[in-house]
């Protein structure tokens, strides 16, 4: 039977084509190829807005479909599994960076090609080459700002072809799709039999037609979304009762427009690739060299050999060449290759492969390796006084959110980075502001939200300051009302007419300052497709952002504008999935609507422009510099100031851009022109290793505040010259009244005392409880401001770092959901023994993850629910359950014990649980008023102390006294408790709160709490 089958196959040489050739490439190979293309696009982030867990899950699913379709042997599957495991490690080390992810996918595809033979190998090599080309292109766009600018220009041109005033960049333009399909088209043509001209034209037209259909659909996305139903939202009777809404396909589709339309485009292009493969038959390519196949007439011996091989059970998929022809390898010059495949492979492995790896390493280091970290030692930051800004620090006599959006803590950050702070002199003649003497003594000039028009002589002084080697940081968000009122006097641009878009003629003073750089802060608001730019933001290889997570970058933004820039300016922070809404009405009426004609995607939120020997950085959102914004944005603010003060050679330097771009171009040509397994795996794996290593190095090079360093602050109102002061004590905060007396009025500048403050880190690296929304009921904004009022610089610890703990005074842990590792427990103990203080707020419902930390210091909070088989009774809340379970107050101090009065002081708990300790020196601080069991305990360990409070939500806004951003019952009580507790634990003179006075103007809020007016 086998002989008959082979006889029928070989009869094709007599003029009758085999039936199998009429159907082209078999379906399993076609399905595997389409899955591989989709996996590459998804991994590269080319399919639209997908959060990282979903993106990684889709990549795994698509790779699984490919493996099932190909069904490799167990031996080959082991090699693929090894490559997958290595890829997962590299992706995790790089923080889910899409450039590394798509490189890993290309390596897996190439390994799958190695695990197959015949047409399967060649098909998968074509797909792997397309994925590798995409990886190199995305890496070049990310690391070479000049290429990114070009990518945006091409995306804008493609959007113009789509019609309906589409203003899009590279992310929505779909250039990634054309790159992959172009490489796939070229490889597919080479793998098919001539003549090829007709099929080349047809396939190219089809690829462009699919792209045109996608762009046309993108231009109508808003109209389509308006016709779809909105997601129904039911308002619960109780504000604290969360009820998930029902799932509706149409409503979900509405939410995905236009940000997920690239996913549809990739599906269409992958379907076209399937049609192309089924249309033709892929010819096998033996070996892994780049030599193309030449078909020679078959001899009688070769024909008989083919019959003999067919008797071994090989099907038509593995029959090389055309009927009656035998494939032979051919060198690039057209001569037959007599050298065996093994010999050529040996020569390539000896010379070509090492040279390729060296090229990848050099290109990756030039384009991505960041400079070493530093600080602000012997550097001066000069802040311009004349902006929409004040320098108030949080004080005990002013509670509430009013002191969160000002900049009083920024001088403390500069001092903690060992720098000097100076404020420009307030002179009677405004034209003399920023005098030459002030600029000569500064390294960085900081201008925040300028309001007034800039005189020509002052603009000239600032420009010369930069050209001589200084650095200018301009931070300005959406236009404020004061600017709107005074914009008629600003001579920044010709007056706009009714027909002139506001985005074209910008009349902002900040754009006047940025005029020599060609950059401008637009009169618009940048709106994200997700909340706080989660999964929708991208950094560059700039030292200010490289290595930071997308979440950290998103938290550093609050209300942003966009920046207009062109070459040679380079982006620092990019909002990939968002839109620009002209004007600032959305800040007041909350109405945000995406429309055609607005800029969609690739919004520049921060940019840099070299000017002479200096540099200018424009930041379209100054939130990371504010009192509350520093908690989340301190890493961005610190990196930016240190970079501007030192200006090290970075990957964005022009000479490094040029060399890196040449290297990426050579790699792209090697992938497309000389495709083979060894070269592909070497390029993409080496590239992913270098980029992952660069990310890890960049992550570790961030400046670390150290309050024990030198500090200074300007107190000379006339000259702005910095005056030195004594360093701050790292483990003790200044008492509240001292901070109050030293706080200046709004127009006086920063505090005259040394601004260096001890650091208080609020841990967020263990999935601690808390919401990042501004003044959310379950947020920690009020507690952060309480720490600031007590003299600390409150910062969030986004990533556990022993080096940061070595320089901190306080560590706060509240309701962790991720257990502490053994190394982290050692770090915490070392921190306390050196003199640091730890405040743990852990209730029974979160005690399971925090029990390791509690046990390390001899404390225990019984978990609830009790684990199965534990034999322990269920923990009960510290209240009259169930009637009074919830927020309650309990006394913690009797003023009569201190001879200051006859009154009790109370503190509010949200969900209190009993705290136990096995240590002999443990001290009970607060007892429950219901059963007199301890709710808070403390003990000394080495030179420091640890405090355990049995309430994970003790420091959240709704317990701290803030509800929907308003001060409510308990705001004064809990603020006084923390002030007393901090002075008691840190060894200062114990501060006793005065007798609480009745609050006037109280009304009851919707949840029954008293709201203070």
N, C-alpha and C positions, 0 to 999 in steps of 0.2 A: 504493500500500500504506500509505503514511503517512497519507493522507487517510482510509482506512478505519479505521485505528487511532484517529485523533482523533474520528471520527464515533462509534465505539463508546464512547469515553470520555465524550463530551458527552451521550450518550443517558441518562446517569445522572439528568439533570434530569427525565426523564419517569417517575421512580419506581423505576428499577432502579439499584442501587448498582454502581459499578465493581468488578471482581473484585479490583483491587489494594487497595481499602480494607478488604477482609475480612482482610488479613494484617498490617495496621498498618505500623509502621516497617520498612524493609528491613533485612536482616541485616547488611550492611556497617556501617550506622549504629549498629545495636544493638551489634555487636562493638566498634566504636570507643568507644562510650559506656562500656561495661563496662570496657574497658582503661583509659580515662581515670580512672574512679572508683578502680580498683585501684591505678593509679599514684599517685594522690593519697594514698591510705591508706598505701601502702608508704613514700612519701617522708616522710610525717608521723610515721613510726614507730608507726603505729596497728595494725600487723599482728603485734605481738609482738616477741620478741627476734631481731633480725637485726643482724649486724655491718655496719658501714658499707659495705665493698666489696660485699657481697651485696645490701644494700638498694639501693645505687646501680645495680648490675647489673640487678636486677629492674625498677627504674623505667625504665631504658633499654630493656629488652625490651618492657615494656608500651607505652611510647610508640612503639616501632617497630611493634608490632602495630597500633596505632591509625593510624599513617601509611600502612601497607600497606593497611589496610581502606578508607581514604578515598581513596587515590591522588590527592593534590592535583597540580596542574600544576607544572611546573618553576619558574615564576615565584613561585607561592605557596610551593612547597617551599623556595625560597631564603629567604623571610621566616621560615619556621618554623626553618630551620637557623640563622639569625642569632639567633633567640630562644633556641634550644638552646645555642648557643655562649656567649651572655651568661649563661645560667643555670649552665652548668658553671663559668664563672669566678667567679660569685657564690658558688656552693656551695663551691668550693675556698677562696676567701678567708674564708668563714665557718667553715671547718673541718668541713664536712659537717653543719652544724646542721640538724636536721629541719625547723625552722620556716622556714628559708630555702629548703630543698629543696621543700617543698610549695608555697611561694609561686611558685617557679620553674615547677613543674608546672602550676599554675593559669594562669600567663602563657602557657605553651606551648599549653594547651588553648584559651585564648581566641584565640591567634594562629591555631590550626587552624580555629576557628570563623570567623574573618575570611576564611580561605582557601577557604571553601565558600559555598554559597548554599542558599536554600530550607530544607526540613526539616532538612538536615544542619547548617546554621548554627544553627538554633534548638536542636536537640538538643545540639550541642556547647556552646552557650552555657549551657544548663541544667547540663551536667556541669562546665563551667568555673566557674560561679557556686557550685556545691556545693564544688568544690575551693578556691575563694577564701574561702568562708565557713569551711572547715576551717582554712585558713592563718591567718585573722584570729583564730579561736577558739584555736588552739594558741599563737599569739604572745601573746594576752592571758593565757592560763593560765601561760605561761612567765614573763612579765614582771610580772604583777600577782599577788602572793602571795594576795590575798584571793580572787581567782577560782580560783586553784589549790586553795585550801582548800575552796571550794564544789564544785569538780570532784571532789575526793576524797570529799566527803560524798555526792554523787550516786552515785559509783561504789560506795560502801559500801551505799547503799540498793538499788542494782541487784543487788549481791551477795546482799543479804538476800532479795530476790525470787527469786533463783536457788536458794535453799534450801541444806540441808546445811551450815549455819554458814559460808558463804563470807564471808571478811573480805578484801575487795579494795578497791582504789582506782580512780582514773580510768583508769589504763593498761589494766587487765584488765576494768574495768566496761563498756567499749564505748561510752562517750558520744560518742567521735569518730564511730563508725558511725552513731549516731542523728542527729547534727548533719548529716552529709553526706546521709543518706537523707531527712531532713526537708526540707532545702533542695531536693533533687532532686524530692521528692514535690510540693512547692509549685510548682516550675517546670514539672513534667510536667503537673499539672492545668491550669495556665494555658495550656499549649500545645495542649490537646485541646479538642474541641468539646463544648459542653454537650448534655445535662445531665451534671454531674460528681459529684453527691453520692454516688451508689452506688459509683462507682469510687474516689472519695476514701476512703470507709470501708473498702472491701475492701483497697486498697493499704496503708492505715495499719495495719490489723489484721495484714496479712502481714508488714510491717516489724517490728512488735512481736513477732509470733510467731517470726520468725527470731532476734530478740534473745533471746527466752525459751529457744529451743532451744539457743543458744550458751551461755547461763548455766547451763542444766541440764547440758550437756556439760561445762562447766568444773567444776561441783560433783562430777562423777564422774571427773574427769581422773586423780586419784590412784589410784583403784581400777582404772581402765583401764591405767595405767602399770604397776601391780603385776602385771597379768596378761600383760604383754608380756615377751619375753625380754630379758635384759641383754646389753650389748655384750660379746662374748667377748674376753678379753685374754690373750694368750699371753706368758708370762714368758721372755725370752731367757736363754740360759745366761750370756752376757756382759752385765753391767749397762750397758755402753756401747754395746751393739748394739741399735739401734732397729729394730723390725719393725712396720710398720703393720698394724692389724687389718683383717680382711675387712669389707666393707660389708654390713649387714643392714638391710632396710627396717623391720622391726618394732623392731629395737633403736634405730634413728634416731628412729622415732616415739616411743618411750619417752623418749628424751632431750629431745624437744620438748614434752612435757606437763608443766605446763600452759602454758608460756611462749609457745608458738606457736599456741595455739588461736585467738587473735584473727585469725590469717591465715585460718583456716577460716570464721570469722564474716564476714570481708570478702568471701570468695568467694561465700558464700551470699547476702549482700546484693547483690553485683554481679549474681548470677544472677537475683535478684528484680527488679532494675532492668531486666534484659533482658526478663523476662516483661512488665513494665509497658510497655515500649516496643513489644513485639510485640503487645500487647493492643490498643493504640490507635494512631491515626495522628497524628503530630506535624504541626501546621499551620505553614506557613512564616511567618516574621516578617520583613518587608522592612525594610531600613535597620538602623541601630544605635541608634535611640532607644528609649526605654522605653515608647512608646505601645502599648497592646494592640490587637489586631485586632478590628474589628467587621465582620460579614458583612451586606452589603446585597443585595437582590434584583438579579439580573443583568439588564441591558438587552440589547436585540438587538445593539447595537453591541459591548457587552462580550463577548457570546457569540461573535460573529463574530471579535472580536479574539482570543479564546481559541483559536478554531479556527485562526486564522492563526498564532498563536505555536506551536500544537502541530505545525504543518507543518514547523517548524524542527527537529523531532526531540526535543522535550522529552518526557520520560516522565511517568508518573503521579506520581513522587516530587516533581517540581517544580511540580505543579499546585496553586496555592493555593486554599484555601477549600473549601467544600462544593459539591456539584454544583448548578449553577444559581445560585451566589452569587459575588460578587466581593468580595475583602477590601479594606477601607479602613482607614486609620489613624484612631485615635480618641484624643483627649487624655484626660487623667485626669478631667476634669470631664464627659466624655461628648460633647463637641462635636467635630464633624469638624475635622480639621486641614487647613487650606487651604495652609499654608506648605509648600513643598517640603522633602523630606528634607535636601537639602544646606544649606538655610537653618537648619534646626534644629541640624544638626551643627555649623555654623559658630558659632552662638550658644553651644552647649555647649562647644566647643573654646575659645571666648573667655573664658567665665566659669566654667562648671561644672568643667571639667577642671583648671584651675589651682587652684581652691578645693579640689578633692578631693586633689590632690597636696600642697598645703600642710597639709591635715588629716592625711594619712598621715605626713608628715615630723614634724609636731608631736607626734603620738601616739607615733611610734617613738622620738623623742628623749626624751620624757618617761618612757617605759616602759623604755628599754634603755640610754640613753647613760650610761656610768659616769663617776665623778669622776676627776680627774687623780691621778696617782700621788704618792707622798710617801715619807717615811721616819719614823724615830723620833727625830728631832732634838728635844732638850730634853724628851723624854718618858721616864717611868720605868715600868718593868714590875716590879710587886711579886709575887713568887711565894710562895704559902703553903707553909710547911714541913711541915705535918702530914698529908700525903697518902702514898699508897703509891708513893713516888718517892725516888730518890736522884740526886745530882748528880755522879756520878763521870765523869771524862773518860777516854778510852782511854789506857792507859799501856803502856810497853814491857815491863814485868814481868808483865803479865797478858794473854796472848793468848787467842784463842777468842771465842765469841759472847757471853760473859757481860756485856760492856760495851756491847752494842748497843742493848738495850731500856731504857737509863737516859737521863738528861736532861742530862748534863754539857756538851754542846755547845750547848744552847739559849741560855745566857748569851752565848756567842760570836756567835750569830746576831743577838741583840739589839744587842750592841755593834757588830757590822759594819753594822747598820742605823742607826748613830749614836744609839742609845738608851742609857739607863741601866738597870742591872739591880740589883734588891735582893731579898734573901731575908728572909722574915719572921723575927723574933727567936724564938729558942728559950727560952721562959720556964718557970720552975718551975710557975707557975700557968697551966694550959692555958686557963683561961677568959679570960685577958688577951691571948691570941694575937690578932694582927691589931689592934693598938691603934689608937686614933684618930690618933695621931701618924704611924704608918706609913701609914694610909689617906690622910691629908691630903697626903702627899708623893707619892702614886702616881697615875698616869693609867690604868693597867690592872692589875687584880688577876687573877692566874692561879692557879687551883685545879685540881690534877691528882689524880684518884683519891682523894678524901677518904675516910678510914676511920672516924673517930670521930664520934659524935653532936655536933651543933653546939649550944652553949649559946644561950639566947635572947638574951642581951646581945650576943654576937658576931654572931649572925644580924641583929640590929637594926642594928649598926654597918655591916655589909656592905650591907644594904639601903639605909641612908641614904647610904652612899658612892655607890651607883649612882644613887639618886634625885637627888642633888646634881649629877650630871653625869659620874660615873665609869663605867668599863667593866669588866665582869666576864666572864672567859673560864673556863668550867668544862669540863674535859676528863676524861671517864671512860668507859672501855670496859666490857666484860662484867665482871660481879661477880667479884672475886678471892676467894681462900680466906679471907683475913683479914677481909673484909667478911662472909662467910658465918658465920664464927665469932662475930663481934661484932654481928650484926644484931639479936639479942634486946635489946640495950641501946639501939638506935637508935629514937628516938621520931619517926619520920618519917611513920608511918601506923598505922592500927589493925592489930593482929596478924591475919595471914591465917589462916583456918581451912582444913581439908582441902577444903572445897567452894569456897573462894575462889581464883580464878586468881591466880597470882603476878604476872601482868601488870597486874592491877587494883590490888591493894594492894602498893605497892612500899615496901620498908623500907630503901632505900639512903640513906646520908647525903647523897649528891649530890642526891637528889630533895628532901631537906629544905632544902638550900641554894637550889634552884631553885623552892621553893614559891611565893614571891610572884609568879613569872612565869607560873604555870600550866603550865610545862613539867616533864617528868620523864624521866629516863633509865630505861628499862624493864629489868627483870631478864630479859634475853634475849640472844641472839646473832643478829646480822643475817648471813644467808648469801646469797651471790650465786649466781645460776644459771650464771655463768661465773667463771673464775678471775680474781681481782683485779678483779672488776666490769668486765671488758673489754666494752664495748658495752652494759653494763647499768646505767650510772650517769648521772645528769644533774645539772648544776649549775643555778643560777638566775642572775638578773642582779645578784646580790650582788657587791660589789667584791672579795670574798675569792676568788671562783671564776669570775667572768665572764671569758671569754676563754681560760681554761685548757682543754686538750683532755680528753676523757673518759679517755684513757690516763693522763694526769698525775694526774687526780683519783683514778682507781682505784689507782694506785701509792701514794697517800698513805694508804691504808687497809690494815689488817692483821687486826685482830679488833675488830668493831664491835658496839655495841648499837643499839637504835632509840630514838627520842625521841617521847614523846607530847606533842602540842601542839595548840592550838586558836587561833582568832583572838583577839587581833591578832598572835600569834607568826607568823613567816614562815620558810619553809624556806630553807636555804642549799645543802644537798647532799642529793640524793634518790637512793636505790637503786630504780630503776624495776623491774628484773627480779630479784627475790630474795625471800626469805621470812624471817620472824622465828620462831626456834625458842626457846620458853620455857626459862629456866634457862641454865646454863653447862656442862652435862655434855658437850656436843659438843667443848669445848676440851680435855677430858681423855680421852674415849674415842674421839673422832673419828667418832662415829656421828651422821650428819645425815640426817634423813628429813623430807620435806615431807608435811604432813597437812592435811586440812580442819580449819578452826578456827584455824589459824595465819594471821597476816597475810601476804598475798601481794601483792607489788609496792608501789611508792610508799612505801618505807620512808624516814622522815626520819632522816638520819644527822648532820645539823648544822642548827641552827635559831637564830633571833635573836628577841628580844622586847624592845621598848622598855619602859623602866621609869622613870617620871619624866623627868628630863632626860638620863638615861644609857641604857645598853643592856646586855643580857645575851646572851651567845652560849653555847650548849651544843653541845659536840663529843663525839659518841658513840664516838670512836676517837682516842686521843692519840698514835697511832703517828707522825704527821707531826712531833711535837715531840721524838722520841727521837734518840739519837745516830745510829743507822743510818737511821731514818725521815726525818731531815732531808735525806738525799741525794736522795730522790725527792720529799719533801713540802715542800721549802724554799719553793717558790712559794706554796703554800697557807698555810703557817705565817707567812711574811713578810707576805702580803697581809692575813691575819686580824689580826695584831698591829698593823700600820700603820693598818688601818681602825678598830680599837677605840681606838687612841690619838688619832686625829684626828677620827673620826666625821664625815666629809663627807656632804653630801647625796647620797643614792644613789637609784637607780630604785625602791627599796623603801620610800622615805619615803611616809607616808600621803597627803600632798597630791598627790604625783606619781601614786600609785596611783589616786586618785579621778579625776583629769583623764585619765589614760591609759585607764581603764576606760570613761569617757564617750566618748572618741575611738574606741575599738574598737567600742563599741555603735553609734555612728553609721556607721562603716564597714561593719559587718555589715548594717545596714538598707539602706545604699546598694547593697550587693552583691545582697541578696535581693529588694529592692523595685524597683530601677531597673537591671535587668541590661542591659548592652550591652558590646560589645567594648572600646571605648576606656576606659570606666571600670574595667573589670576589669583590663586590662593596666596602667593607671596605678596602681591600688591595689596590686596584688601585686608589680609590679616595683619601685615606689618603696619598698614595705615591705621587700622583700628587700635593696635597696641600703642603706637606713638601718640595718637589722639587721646586715648584713655589715660596714658601716663601724663600727658600735658594737662589734662583736666584735674587729675589728682594733685599734681604739683601746684597748679593755679589755685586750687581749693585750699591748699595748706599755706599759701603765701600771703593771705590776708593780714593786714596789720592788726595787732592786738592791743587794745587800750591798756595802759599800765599807770594807774594813778600815783605810783610812787616815783614817777619821773619828774623832771623839772617842769614847772608851769609858770605862766605869766599871763597878765591881763592888762590891757590898756586902761589907765585911769586918768590920762592927761587929755582933757577935753579940747585942748588947743592943737596939740601936735599928733596925738594918736600913738606916741611912742610907747612901746611895751615896757612895763615895770616888772621886775622879777619879784617873786614871792616864794614863801616856803612851800615845800611839797606837802601834799595831803597825806594823812595817815591812811594806809590802805584798808585797815580793818576797823575803822571807826568813822561814823558819819557825823557831820556837824549837827548840833542840836537844832531843833526847829526854830526857837526864838532868834538864834544867831542868823539863820538864813533869812528870817523875816526882816530883821533890822538892816541887813545888807542888800536887800533887794531894791533896785532903783525904780524910779518911775519909768513910764513907757519911753520917754524921750531922753533919758539920761544915759542909755547904753547899758552894757552888761554890768554885772555885779562887780564891786570893787575888791571883793575878797578873791582869793585864788580860786579860779573856776574848776580846778582839778577835783574830781569827786571820786569816792570809792565806787566800784562797780557792783551792781546787784543784778545777777543773771536770773531770769525766769526761764526755767528749762522747758523747751518745746520739742526736744529730740526724742522723747519717749511717748509721743502721742498724748501729751497731757491734755487735760480738759481745758476748754476755753474756745471762744469764737473770735475770729479775726475781723469781723465786721465792726465798723466804728461805733462804739458805745452800744454794742449789742448787750442784751440782758445777761447773756452767758459769756460775755467778754471779760477782759481784765484791765481795761483802760483806767478805771478808777483806782485800782490797786497800783498800777504803774505810776500814776501821778502821786499816790500816797508815798511810794518809795522816793520819788523825786522831792517831795516836800520835806522829807526827813534827811535830805542831803546826799542821796545816792544818785548815780546815773543808771537808771533802769534799762537793761538791754535783754533781749530774748536770745537764748542759747539755742539756735536752730540746729546746730550739730555739736554733739558732745566732743569737747576739745580740752584735754588736760592742761594745755598751755594757757587757755583762757582762764581756767579755774585757778591757776597759780597766781594770777594777778587780780583776782576778784575778792570781794569782801563778803558777799552774801550769795547764796544759791537757794532758789525757791523751786520746789517741786510740788505740783498740785494735780492729784488724780491721774497718775500715769497709766496708760493702757499697754505699754510695752515694758517687759521686765528689764531690770538692770543686769548687765553682764558682770562676770567676776572682775574683769578689769575696771569697769566703771565703778563698781563698789569700792575697789581699792583707791581709785581716784577720789571718790567722795570722802573716804576716811582720811586720806592724806590731806585733803582740803581742810577738813575740820581740825585735824591735829596741828596743822600749821597756823591756825588761828581764824579760819573762816567760820561762818555761821550758816547753818542749813535750816530752812523752814519747810517742813513737809506737811502738806494738807492732803490727807488721805482718809477717805471714809470707807465704810465696810464694803460698799458696792464696787470700789476700785482697789480694795486691799490686796487682791490676789496678785496683781502685777507689781505692787509696791512692797510686798512682804519681804523680799530680799533686802531692800534698802532699810526697812524698819528693823529687821533682824540683825543687820550689820551693826546697829547702834543700840541693840537691846530693847527695842520697842515692839509692840504688837497691836494691831487692830484686826479683830476677827473678821474674816471675809463674809460677805452675804451676797448670794446664798452660800451656805456651807457646802464644801465639796462632798461629793458622794463618797461614803466610806471613811470620812474623817473622824466620825465619832464625837464631833464637837457640836454643841447646841447652836442653834441659829442666833446670830447677833441681832439685838433689838435696838432700834433707834432711841436716842436720848430725848424722849418726849412722851407725853401721855398718849400712847398709841391706842386707837387710830385717830381719836378726835383732834388732838393738837399736833399731830405729826406734820412737820414742815418747819418753816422759819420761826424761830423763837429767840427771845433774848434771855440772858442769864447774867447774874452779877459776877464780876471778876475782881473788884477792888473796893474796899471800904475806906473812905477818906479819913475816918476816925483813927485808923491804925497809923496814919501819918501825921496826925494832929493838924490837918488842914481844913477840917470841916466835919459835918455829920451827914454824909450822903453816900449812896452806893452808885457805882459806875457799872453800866451794863454793856454787853456786846452781843451782837446778833449772830446766830448760826442758821445756816440754811437746812442742812441735814446732819445733825450731830451724832457721833458714835463714840463709845467709850474707848479710851486709850489705856493700854497696860504697858508696864515696863518691868524688866527683871533686873535692872541696874540699881545699885544701892544709892547712887547719887542723883537719881531721877527726882525731879521736882514737879509737883502739880501746880499749874498756873490758873486754870479755869475749871470750875466744877459745874455739873448740871444742877439746875434748880429743882429738878424732879426727883432724882435719886442720889444726888451728891457724889456721883462718880466723875472722875476726871475727863474733861473734854480736850484739854491741852496739857502737855507735859514737856519738860526740857531737862537736859543733862549736859554736863561738861565733858568733852572728850579732847584730851590734849589741851591745846590753847584755845580751842573754839567750843561752840555749843551747837546742839541740834534741838530744834523745837518740832514737836509733832502735834498737829491739830487734827482731831478726828472729824474732818469735814472737807471733802474734796472741793466743794463749791463755796468755801468760806470767803475767798477773795474775789469771787465773780461779782460783776456789777450789780446783779439783782439782790445780792446779799450785802454788798458793800454800801448800798444806799442809793443806787442809780437804777432807774427804770425808764427805758426808752430815752436815755440821755438826760433825764430830769432827776434832780435830787429828791430822794424820798426818805421815808422813815429809816433811821439808822445810819445815815451818811455821816453825821457828826460823831455818833457813838463809835462806829468802827474805825473811823480815821483817828480818833483819840486813842482807841485801843492799840492800834499799830504804832502810834507815836510812843506810847508808854512801853510797849513790848520791845521795840527796837532799842530804846535807851537802856532798858533793863538787861537785855541779852548782850549788848555790845559793851557793857561795863561803864557806861556813862552815868552821870548823875540822873537818877531815876526821875523822870518827868511825871508829875501827878496831874491828871486832867482836872480842870476846875469843875465846879458844880454845874451840871447841864442846865441851861436856861430854856424855858418853854419857847418853842419856835412859833412865830406869828405867821399869819397868812397861810394856814394849812388847809388843804382840802383832800378829800378821799379820791384816790385813783380807781381805775376800773377793776383792779385786783384787790381792793380793800386796803391798800397802803396809803399812808399820808404823804401827799406830795407837797414839798416845800416851795413856796412862792417867794 
